[in-house]
C-alpha cells in the first residue's frame, strides 16, 4: 500500500486511466478488478470475428441463449 491511503478516488482513477494498474493496486491495498456480465451487440461480435479471421487468430464460438 502506498504510504497513507488515497483520501479520494482521484489518484486511483488517474492511475487506471493511464494504464498503471499496479499503482492503483498499491493505492487500494489489493489488486484492482472488474466483475460483472459483459454483453456485446451481435454486430460487434461479427466484426470482431471478421477482423480476427483476417489476422489468423482464433475466436470462440458465440453461445446462444
C-alpha positions as CSV (number, residue, x, y, z in Angstrom):
1,X,0.0,0.0,0.0
2,X,1.3,3.5,-0.8
3,X,2.2,5.4,2.4
4,X,-1.2,6.7,3.6
5,X,-4.4,5.7,1.8
6,X,-5.6,7.9,-1.1
7,X,-8.0,10.3,0.5
8,X,-10.1,10.4,-2.7
9,X,-10.7,8.2,-5.7
10,X,-8.9,10.6,-8.0
11,X,-5.4,9.1,-7.7
12,X,-6.8,5.6,-8.2
13,X,-8.9,6.7,-11.3
14,X,-5.9,8.6,-12.7
15,X,-3.6,5.6,-12.3
16,X,-6.2,3.3,-14.0
17,X,-6.9,5.8,-16.8
18,X,-3.1,5.9,-17.5
19,X,-2.9,2.1,-17.5
20,X,-0.9,2.0,-14.3
21,X,-2.9,-0.9,-12.7
22,X,-0.1,-1.8,-10.3
23,X,-0.1,1.7,-8.9
24,X,-3.9,1.6,-8.5
25,X,-3.5,-1.7,-6.6
26,X,-0.9,0.0,-4.3
27,X,-3.4,2.8,-3.5
28,X,-6.2,0.2,-2.9
29,X,-4.1,-2.2,-0.9
30,X,-5.4,-5.1,-3.1
31,X,-5.4,-6.0,-6.8
32,X,-7.8,-3.9,-8.9
33,X,-10.5,-6.0,-10.7
34,X,-13.7,-5.7,-12.6
35,X,-16.6,-8.1,-12.2
36,X,-20.0,-8.5,-13.9
37,X,-21.6,-9.6,-17.1
38,X,-20.3,-8.2,-20.3
39,X,-22.6,-8.3,-23.3
40,X,-21.8,-7.2,-26.9
41,X,-24.1,-6.5,-29.7
42,X,-24.2,-9.2,-32.3
43,X,-22.8,-6.8,-35.0
44,X,-19.7,-6.1,-32.8
45,X,-19.1,-9.8,-32.4
46,X,-19.4,-10.3,-36.2
47,X,-16.9,-7.5,-36.9
48,X,-14.5,-8.9,-34.3
49,X,-14.7,-12.4,-35.9
50,X,-14.0,-11.0,-39.3
51,X,-11.1,-9.0,-38.1
52,X,-9.6,-11.9,-36.2
53,X,-10.2,-14.2,-39.2
54,X,-8.1,-11.9,-41.3
55,X,-5.3,-11.8,-38.7
56,X,-5.3,-15.6,-38.3
57,X,-6.2,-15.5,-34.5
58,X,-8.9,-17.8,-33.1
59,X,-12.2,-16.5,-31.8
60,X,-14.5,-18.6,-29.6
61,X,-18.0,-19.5,-31.0
62,X,-21.0,-17.5,-30.0
63,X,-23.1,-19.2,-27.4
64,X,-26.9,-18.8,-28.0
65,X,-29.1,-18.2,-25.1
